[in-house]
Amino acid sequence: MRKDTDVAVIGSGFSAVALALNLVELAPPTARVSLVGARQRQGRGIAYATTADCHRLNVPAGRMSLFADRPEHFTRWLGENGHAATADDFVPRGLYGDYVGDCLDAALKRTANRAALSLVDAEALRAQALADGGLLFQLSDGSELAAGISALCTGAGTGRLPLPDEAIADAARPFLVQNPWAEEWRDRVPEDGDVLFVGAGLTMVDQCLLLMRTGFRGTVHAVSRHGLLPEAHLARRADPLPPVLEPGRGAVSEMLATLRAAAAATPDWRAAMDGLRPVTQQLWKGLTLEQQRRFLRHAAPFWNVHRHRMAPDVAAEIATLRKTGRLVVHRGRLQALRRDEGVVVAAVQGRALPVALVINCTGFERCTVAASPLLSSLAAQGIVEPDPVGFGIAVDDGSVVPASEGRLFALGPLTAGRHFEITAVPDIRVQARDIASRIAAGVAA
């Protein structure tokens, strides 16, 4: 069975819902918008599907509105729904998922002066070009959806363990958790056994906090290349400084030296980092391809821990765990896993760590064409191609896929090669509003 729509939004995470909601407002009232993705995950993705109160937003509530033109929308929703939270609070992520869900439910209630939004509870598996320039999507329920304009909002999956298969002994594989969000692994950990988290970023922090709430009495080991944990937000945010860097000025090393000097000259270094937010994407685009690759090889880990920070109470709990020896962070690389005398022995830079379970906490993987059957089908037709830096697919500054003649857009992590900072709500909501305006004009034409 084939259905037709004016706009197909492909995805079930935040970026897909944000675009769909903006389209409802901006597209002509006669337009049909189809949101294609698993209904139970719409708007939540991995980040907002959690129900644990210890999993907090890492951006204050006052900067988490779905709508770029209504910054108080989320905090107003909190008050209207009986949640005593201020704009400076870091609220549970599950609560934010409820907010996104409420906004989606409201948009689905058709009104005469708004575009019609419908949900398609299926995955887009493949797509092919139509003669009129649109796309025909083959869906997991066996149906087809033809769209005049489409937007890819498929996000990023969980990163793979950074270890070749031959370095993992067969006997150790049952004790390796590749996706901690998809497996109920905590029930398999002995109360007094040790575990190893591979990765020391925000995913590790989330999983560590959950494990500690199960009555776990052992030690958590975390290993990463540089042994860096995310920095902490302060309870009260300092006002951002004016941007201390200009796009296209100087080599990467010179820019980082300028940033370090500015951070050292202010009582709170976060003010210098936060001041870059309005120009971060332009700074990235001002680098040559080789400079971008050099930044990713050498500077990205340090940028990430300062840029993507922990909520204050989360940081305090992690600091206590480290102080008491419950959490031990190792600098180095995981080199091998074997099974010996009832435990998994992890080789880390020459050290042998005996643990009960190894948990992959490397976070999100880079979006690649090869990892997605949908993107692969589009690439085979010459419609999309990988971004040169290795993040997602190639798009222009307006997030348009160049070969699509303005009929195919991409949002969120799929566009990180072009925009770099495009994984957090404050950035994605601006992108969603801009793309919705472009699509609305295309539909009207």
N, C-alpha and C positions, 0 to 999 in steps of 0.2 A: 504494500500500500504506500502511495506517495502523497505527501502533503506539501503545500507551498507556503512560504512565509516571506515577508519583506526583509527581515533581519534575523539571522541565526546567531545567537551568542552561545559559544561552545565552551562548557566548563561548569563546575559546581562549587568553586571556591569564592573567596571574597571579590576578586576582580570581576568575575562573571556577573555576580549579583549587583555590584556597584554599577557596572555598565548598563545592565538591564533596567535598573531603577532610574538612571539618568535618561535612558531612551524613552521610558514611559512619559517623562516630563517634556522632553525636547522634540521627539518625533511627531509628525503630523497625527491628528486624532484617528485618521483612517489607517495608520500603519499597523502591521502585525509583527510583533516581536516574539521569537521563540527562544526560551532559555533551555538549553539541551544539557542534561546531566542528571546524575542520580538524585532524586528528590530528597532523600534523607540526609544528604550531605550538602544541600544547597546553602551556600554562604558560610559554611563552617570550615570545610577543608580539614587539614590536620590541626591547625592552630586553634580553632574555636570549637572543635568537637569535644574537647576535654570537659569533664564535669568536676574536676578537682579544684577546690578553692585555692590550693597552693600554686596553681598555674595562673600567673598574673600577666596582664598586659605589660609590655615593656615600654609603653608610651602612656603618658597620663591621659585620663578620660577626656579632658578638655581638648585634646588634639585628635580624637578618634571618631569624629562625626563621619558618617557615610558620605556626606555631601560637602564638597569643597566650598560651596557658597553659603552654607549654614553651619558654622563651626560649633554652635551650641546644641545641635540636634541630639547628640548622644547624651550629654549631661541633662538635657531637658527630659529625654526618655527615662533616664535613671530616676529623676524626681517623680515623674508621673507614674512610675511603676513601683514606688515605695522603696527605692534603694537610696540609702543615705550616703551618697558619695559626692565629693567635690570635683572640680575640674583638675585638681592636682593629684587625685587618687589613682592608684594602679589597681583596677578592679579585676576580678577573675575573668579569664578568657571565655569560659563557658557562658557567663552573663553577657559578654559582647556578642557571642553567637546567638543568644536569644534576641538581642536587639536587631541584628541583621535579619533574623527570621521574621520578626514582627514587621519590619520594613518591607520585606518581600511579600508577606501575606497581605499587607495593605495595598501594595501595588497590583496584586492580582485581582483586586476588586475593581472591575471595569467601571469607569465613569465616562460620560459622553464626550468630555473635552480632552481625553488622554488616549494615547496609543494603547492597543490591546496587548497585554502580556500573557503568554501561556507557557506552562511548564511541559517539557518533554522528558519523561522519566526514563531515560536511556542514555547510553554512551555513544558518541560518534566514533565509529571504528575506522572508516575510510571516507574519502571524498573524491569526486571527479568534477572536472570543469564542464560547464554547460555552454551551449552555443551562444547564449545571450550574455556570457561573462560571469554568471553566477556559479554557485557550487551545488552539487547534489551529494548529500551526506547519507551514507549507509549506517544505520543505527543498530544497536545491539538487540533490539526487540524485533528485528527483521523488517522494519519499515524504512522508508526513505524520506528525506526532508530536502526540498529545493529552496535555496535562499538567494535573493538578489544581492544582498550584502551580508558578509559574515565577519565574525570576530572570534579569534582564538584566545581563550582564557584558560588554558589547560594547566597552568602552573608548573610546579616542579615536584618530582617524586623524592623518595628517601634515598640518600646517597648509599652507595655500596661500600662494604668494608674495604679499606685500602690495603688489601693483602691478596696476592695472587693465589689461585686455587691450589697450586702445588705446595704452598706453604702451610696449608691447613690439613692436618692429618684426618683421615676418615673418622677415626674414633672420637675426634674433638667436635665434628660438625653438629651432632645433636645438642651440643651445649653452646652453640653460637646463635644469637638472636640478630637476624639481619634487619628487621623492622620493628623497633620497640613499640611503635604505635599500633601495630596490627596484631601483636601476639600478647597473650596473657602470661608473660614470662615471670612475673614477680612471685607467682605461686610455686615456681620451681626452685626458688632460692632458699637454701637452708637458713634458718634464723641466725646462725652463727658462722655461716660461710662467707667468703669474700667474693666480690664480683669485680669485673673489669669493664669500664666504659671506654670505648674507643672514640675519642673526641672529647673536648672539654668546653664546648660552647653551650648555647642555651638549651639544646636538646638534652645534653647531659644533665644540666641543672634540673630540668623538668623531671627526668627519669629518676634522678637521685632523690628529689623531694618526695616523689611517690613511693619509692622503695622504703624510705625512712618511716613512712606512715603505716607500714605493714607489720611493725614489730621487729624489723630486721636489726640484728645486733652485731653484724660483722663489719668489715671494712670495705669501703668503696674505693677502688683505684680508678683513676682517669688518666689516660695517656693522650697527648697530642704533640704535634711536631715541635711547637714552641713552649708547651706547658703553660699557656695563657688561659685565664678564665675571663669571661665578660666583666667589664667594670660595672660599677653600681651607679644608678641614678641617686641624686640627693632627694630628700623628702620635699624640699622646696627648690624649684629650678631657678638657676641664675638667669638673668636676661641675656640672650645671645648677643655676642659681639657682632659688629659689622663684619662682613666677609673679609678675611685676611689674605685671601688668594684671588687671583684673577685668571679667568680662562686663557689658555694659550701662552702663559707667561712662565718660562723657565722649565728646566728638567724636573722629573719626578723627585729626585733627591733634593733639589733646591726648594721645591714646594713643601716637601715634608719638613725640611729644616725651618722654613718660615712658620709653618703651623706649630711646630714644637716650641719655637721661641715665643709665639703669641700665647700659647697655652701656659707656658711657664711664667709669663708676665701678668697673669690674671689670677685672683684668688681661687677661682674654680675653672680648671681647664675645660670643663664641659661647655662653658660659654663660647669658647673659641670653636669647638667642634660643632655645636648647634648653630653657630653663625654661618657655617658653610652650607647649611641645608638648602637655602634658596638658589645656590649656584653650583651644587655638587654635580648635577647632570651636565651643566655646561663645562665644568672643569674636566670631566671625563671626556667629553667630546672634543675638548681642546688638545687632548693628547694624541700623538701618533699611534698607529696600531702597535708598533714595537714598544712604545712607552706604556700603553695599556697592558700589554703582556708582561712587561717587566714589573709593573705595579702588582699584578695578580700573583706573580711568582714570589716577590720579595716583601711587599708591604701590606697586602690585603689582610693577612691574619691580625696585624697590629691595628689596622684601620677598623676591622670588624669588632674587636673587643672594646674599642673606645666608642664606636658608633652605635652598636646594638647592645644596650646595657640591661642589667637586671633591675627589677623593681627593688626599692630600698629594703622591704622586709624579707624578700627572697635573698638578697645579697647578705643580709645579716645572718640568716639561717645557714647559708653556705659558709660564711666566715666562721661560724661556731663549729660546724662540722669539721672544717680544716684544723681549727685550733685544738679540738679534742682528739684529732687523729682518726675520726670516722671517715673522712674524705682525704685521700692522698693523691696529689696531682703529679704526674711524671712527665718529664720532657723527653721526647724521643719518638721513635717510630715502632709500631708493632711489626715484628719480623716473622713470627711463626706461631702456630698453635699446635700443641700435641696433647695427648691424653696420657696421664701417668699416675698410677696408684690412686685412682678414684677422683682425680682433679684434672682440670685443664691447666696446662702450663703454658703461659704466654711469654714469649721471648720479646723483651722490650729493650733495645739498645744494649744487649749483653746481659740484662737482668732476667731472671726467671721468676715470674709471678704465678703462684699456684692459686687458682680461683675456681669457684663452682660454675660460673657462667660468664660468657663474654657478650657484651651488648654493644651493637653498632650504634653509636650516637654521633655520627659524622654530619648529621643534619640533612639539608636538602641538597640534592645533586644538581649539577648544571643541566639545564634543559637542553636536550640534544634531539636532533631530527631522528637519528637512528633508534632512539629509545621509545618513540611513539609511532604506532602503526598509522595513525591519522596523519601525522606530519610526514611520515615516509611516503604515504600515498600521494600527498601533495608535491613532495620533492621529486618523485618519479615523473611527474607531469611538468616539471619546471616551474611550478607555481611558488614554492618556497625554497629557500636554501639556507644552510647554516650561517650564523653570524661569524665573521672572520675571527673574532676573539674567542669563540667557543661557548658563548652564552646564548642559548635560544636560537631564534631565526633572524635573518636580516630584515630590518624595517627602516623606514626613513624617520626623520624627526617627528613626523605626525603619526608614527606607529603604523604606517601603511606598508603592507608587503609590496615591494616595488613592481613585481611582475603582474599584479592583480588589477592594475588600472583603477585603483581606488575602491575596489570591491571587497578587499580582504584586509582586516586589521588584526593586530595582536596586542595583548595587554599583559601587564604584570611581569613575572619572571621570564616569560618568553622573549621579552624585549630588553633584557638586562645588558646584552651586548651593546645596544645603542645608548641606553639611558643609565646603566649601572645601578643607581639607587632607585629601585622600582619594585621593592618587595614589601614595604611597610604601608599601612593604611594612609598616612598623610600624603604619600607620593602617588599611590594608586588611585586615590579618589580624584586627584587633579587630572591624571591621565584619563580616567573614565569619563569625566565631564567633557574634556576636550574631544575625545573620540566620539562620544555621543552627539556632540554638536556637529561633527563632520558627517557622521552617518545620517543624522536627521536631515542635513542639507542634501545628501545624496538621495534619500528616500523622497524628499519633496520634489527633487528634480525629475 
